[in-house]
Amino acid sequence: MSMTTPAFTPATPVAEDRRMAFLPRLFGPRLFLIGEQAVFGFMEKLSPTDYTGGIWDFCEQAGQPLYLAPTSRPRFHLVWDGNGYEGDVSADAAGIIATLFAFSHLSFRHDAPELTDGFARLFAHAADHPEAREIFQVID
């Protein structure tokens, strides 16, 4: 009997006509602006040399909101002083990392089920991601 791991299913960008509803679904109706700003803020801290703002994809899987991903470049150099991580990751992985940090940070300040549910969904997605090792090294 052979044991195979299921193939990774990438998230897909949300269609333009559904972008307005994405952030309230991801962070909750009370926290969607704070959540978006937290993701951008963490990306600025994580990648001060490569991240300069820009358009972000809103990514979902099976109709569930997952994370934001920057589109300004294909890869980002990340540095996290909290644990000494330094390395390069794809824009997709960088978005996952910044969004996980935002969920965690906001969950200490706000009691909102969207934060814990969103973190759990994204953590599970990240575990199967091709860059899971790097993602978990940064957030550790």
Disulfide bonds with the S-S distance in Angstrom:
none
